[in-house]
């Protein structure tokens, strides 16, 4: 009689390290899922600037590329004579190669492991030269994964390294995600020069791709530019062309729009530190802010907040950190404490002050602070707090509350967080000066018949009043009173369904109940988005209602050749689509017209709780009028 194991015990499995990495890649290389419409910096077509765009690419594929690229760049720290780094990406074959002419790994048998050192390093997990924490290092390797991750996520991975000193050349190839290892070849060559070349063909299917596409290649190119800008005295090539970024200073200049005439502050503090005007690392930014803040505070009564100064800066830092520690294997965040950096970068306050004055930053910060202090409406609106930081989901417009820009400012009121995400993506097109965003969670309270005290007790109502600067009993048809508002109008952004329409109605009812004059002054608009889209090839047709779609379908003979996508809610739209909507902003705006007393009666009919019977009768009559006759 055989003893069969319980079914429950079969749930437990043991995987090899390679299988575990392939099954659970997030821990090692990040998500293998394509990141859709992700904001990314890329190199412009002429190679003279870095620009922001939306790309759909695999962060994990970029990570394995980066492991090999950073290894090559790190070799400069081991061999000062290294002066060349080459990156070649062949989209057709899917093969990538990265070469550096620095001193390579020893081509010799490891005394304990009994295999060649390159075989040990590139084909065996948990092998590294960075385990001795007593040794001071300024390279990124730490945990013994590194290049092996690239090998595991590649169909083919080849290491070639040569040594001028020994006159030997080493070559070895792994296939099938590092599972199969070819025999290493070692040859003698008296003319051999120092250098290491890693050639690999990523297993693109594991990254949700069929081939290397334009997006990921743009990211490869951008990372190559990053390396070129941070390496001293190294010629960096991408697909055979020299990257024209000979120094960190020129690299920072790539991010400066020529039309903006941005004033860049550059300091080469030491061989371990370089920094320039921008917004990136706390250690440098905190020093900048602490030097600039007293200069502004000396000229304004209430001073300036540090966060305001930070928002005016864009900081780049190029540093060598001793024994760096990161938040994960993906090395996205440096966690090394400042006292453990191994060096210091104190900023010269005189240099920073001179730059702050020369660049106009000091004048800009001071003028802005003075304007805010000098606003008469700020002194009068004592019931409305100036600090809205407790309304955590508010994305306030930069000019909100500034009477000079009142008529330009609009608050986008969205249906929940998904709609807010769409609106925030759209702000990249229209900017944050004039437009703020605030999400309403659930449905707004029906304020019909409520006292002002009862209405204000509702959290969303209270927040809306504070954000807009509304006060009970004020007639906003008068110009002087309208100037006390923080925004000159609202734009409602909700789903194209019954719930969305109900929320629009509740917002209109809220304003109509306490400030009906605002509805007559064009204060309310809505932003419409497509309910459906029909696509065929590069052709896309948007429909904003079912009736509009049905008419098109009936009048189009080949409608079945189109792919139809139904947008259930605003969260269905991608960031890229949001930017498309906001690029033709006025086209998507719907203005609410309130013309006479009849409109007042209709609003009361819909929301007055005491008129439920009248409302039922009206709905019944509408249904009867629109029902087809038999």
HUZINOR-V634352 format. One record per pair of residues at least 12 apart in sequence whose ideal C-beta (glycine too) atoms are under 6 Angstrom apart, sorted by the first residue. I is the first residue (numbers start at 0). J is the second residue. Records with the same first field share a line. If there is no record, write none. Layout:
I = J + J
//
This chain:
16 = 124
17 = 151
20 = 151
24 = 59
27 = 148 + 328
28 = 59 + 62 + 63 + 148
29 = 58 + 59 + 62 + 329
30 = 58
31 = 59 + 206
33 = 55 + 57 + 207
34 = 58
35 = 55 + 573
36 = 53 + 573 + 574 + 575
37 = 54
38 = 51
39 = 54
41 = 217 + 221
42 = 220 + 221 + 224
48 = 253
49 = 253 + 254
53 = 575
54 = 214
55 = 214
56 = 214 + 215 + 218
57 = 206
59 = 206
60 = 201 + 206 + 215
61 = 218
63 = 148 + 149 + 152
64 = 219
65 = 222
66 = 145 + 146 + 148 + 149
67 = 97 + 146 + 149 + 197
68 = 97
69 = 139
70 = 146
71 = 84 + 97 + 99
72 = 226 + 230
73 = 138
74 = 99 + 101
75 = 230
76 = 137 + 138
78 = 101 + 102
81 = 99 + 100 + 101
82 = 233
83 = 100 + 234
84 = 99 + 233 + 235
85 = 98 + 236
86 = 223 + 237
87 = 238
88 = 216 + 219
90 = 211
93 = 200 + 211
94 = 200
95 = 199
96 = 196 + 198
97 = 197
98 = 196
100 = 194
102 = 193
103 = 160 + 195
104 = 116 + 117 + 160
106 = 162 + 167 + 169
115 = 183
117 = 158 + 160 + 169
118 = 183
121 = 146 + 158
122 = 173 + 180
124 = 147
125 = 143
126 = 143
127 = 140 + 143
129 = 141
135 = 321
136 = 322
137 = 319 + 321
144 = 328
149 = 199
150 = 173 + 177
151 = 176 + 177
152 = 202 + 205
153 = 199 + 200 + 201 + 202
154 = 200 + 202
155 = 174 + 200
156 = 173 + 199
157 = 172 + 198
158 = 171
159 = 196
160 = 195
161 = 191 + 194
163 = 191 + 192 + 193
166 = 187 + 188 + 189 + 191
167 = 185 + 187
168 = 186 + 188 + 191
169 = 185
170 = 184
171 = 183
220 = 237
223 = 237
224 = 242 + 244
227 = 242 + 244
228 = 244 + 247 + 250
229 = 317
247 = 273 + 317
248 = 265
251 = 275 + 315
262 = 358
263 = 275 + 276
264 = 276 + 354
268 = 344
271 = 319 + 342
272 = 318 + 344
273 = 317
274 = 316
275 = 315
277 = 313 + 314 + 315
278 = 312 + 313 + 314
279 = 314 + 315 + 316
280 = 316
282 = 337
283 = 314 + 316
284 = 314
286 = 346
288 = 305 + 308
290 = 348 + 351
291 = 308 + 355
294 = 361
295 = 364 + 365
298 = 365
299 = 368 + 369
300 = 372
303 = 364 + 368
320 = 335 + 340
321 = 341
323 = 335
376 = 483
380 = 483
383 = 465 + 468
390 = 462
392 = 438
393 = 437
394 = 435 + 436
395 = 435
396 = 408 + 433 + 434 + 435
397 = 431 + 432
398 = 432
399 = 435 + 485
400 = 485
402 = 482
405 = 487
406 = 487
407 = 433
408 = 433 + 486 + 487
409 = 434 + 488 + 490
410 = 435 + 486 + 489
411 = 436 + 490 + 492
412 = 437 + 489 + 491
413 = 438 + 492
414 = 493 + 494 + 499 + 502
415 = 438
416 = 438
417 = 569 + 570
418 = 492 + 569
419 = 436 + 438
421 = 569 + 572 + 577
422 = 436 + 492
423 = 436
424 = 574 + 577
425 = 577 + 581
428 = 578 + 581 + 582
429 = 581 + 584
437 = 466
439 = 459
442 = 502
443 = 459 + 505 + 506
444 = 457 + 460
445 = 606
446 = 509 + 512
447 = 606 + 607 + 608
448 = 608
451 = 471
467 = 485 + 486
468 = 484 + 485
475 = 514 + 516 + 517
476 = 516
488 = 522
489 = 523
490 = 524 + 526
491 = 503 + 506 + 525
492 = 526
494 = 568 + 569
495 = 530
508 = 606
511 = 602
518 = 593
519 = 593
523 = 591
524 = 588 + 590
525 = 589
526 = 587
527 = 543 + 587 + 589
528 = 580
529 = 541 + 566
530 = 542 + 543 + 566
531 = 548 + 565
532 = 564
533 = 561 + 563
534 = 562
535 = 560 + 561
//
